[in-house]
């Protein structure tokens, strides 16, 4: 039995992930560990003091994923992560040991068959070297995709609601520690609930919890849902703490409308590098050539009309930074056949606006403004009938999200 186990381990080592050249001088420290739960995988992230040699493989009976890190030592309590994993559907426990001198072994006990994948992230935006281990669940556990014929049969308007950032990517962080990823998810959930209360409309949340979704994957999910609209929700940040106001952006056909839009697009498009995307993870030719022949002029024009409505309604909730929509090459808006907008709700770097963005009451107001803007746009497009007086009164009296 021992010989068979040894042979299994040897075979797994031969088939393991690609090792990277590690630092020669001194031991690499594993300084922290975090867990993120997504619908189709669980992500475990280890903070490292430097680049490291590593190898990831899986063993069976019982199911487990092994992470070997060469010339490394553990300087954090991984049992803390294990204790936090009891609600996770994949990770059962985490153990560590030293099978031989100089080798740190981390064993991830899992509750089901998983397909591990791993990669290193270089230091950036204040984050250290990170080793990312994704425990990919079986494809059969994914939620069924609604087909185009089913959507047409239901005659339902589908709105993709995209909460920016998530997981390893917190987005902007306010002076009092409020994270953009938390604000965007809170507003997105409120907006989705409000949409689902409207007859003939349904919402699809692109991100349902605190986990990272690559930008290209967000576009794919909107397409798979056959979305009629897509609203990507964010909160801006600058060094000057007195700057306030919302702004709305659309996909650019040629380039950014100005340097402000260009800078914001670069910042938002960097989300993949911060949150952690495995090279080649998202292979979507429509995303890779955002502005190829598939772009339809009327769809881009529709997106700008939607952006105008967004500004008109958000103005009733708070200040507006830019009175007209701006445009740039945002990857998350890379489905030109779907009218899509990126909404910066406000400046989280402003302490007063940060407090408001954290307020549930203010989040409700923002969600209502986004919903009403969407409805107004759909009516202008002839895709949604005007409400009767009774329906309008009922909507006005509806309880807040």
Buried (B, 14 or more C-beta within 10 A) or exposed (E): EEEEEEEBBEEBEEEBBEEEEBBEEEBBBBBBBBBBBBBBBBBBBBBBBBBBBBBBBBBEEEBBBBBBBBBBBBEBEBEEBBEBBEEBBBBBBBBEEEEEEEBBBBBBBBBEEBEBBBBBBEEEEEBBBBBBBBBBBEEEEEEEEBEEEEBEEEEBBBBBBBBBBBBBBBBBBBEEEBBBBBBBBBBBBBBBBBBEBBEEBBBBBBBBBBBBBBBBBBBBBBBBBBBBBBBBBBBBBBEEBEBBBBBBBBBBEEEBBEEBBBEBBEBBBBBBBBBBBEEEBBEBEBBEEBBEEEBEEEBBEBBBBBBBBBBBBBBEBBEBBBEEBBBBBBBBBBBBBBBBBBBBBBBBBBBEBBBBBBEEEBBBBBBBBBBBBBBBBBBBBEEBEEBEEEEEEEBEEEEEB
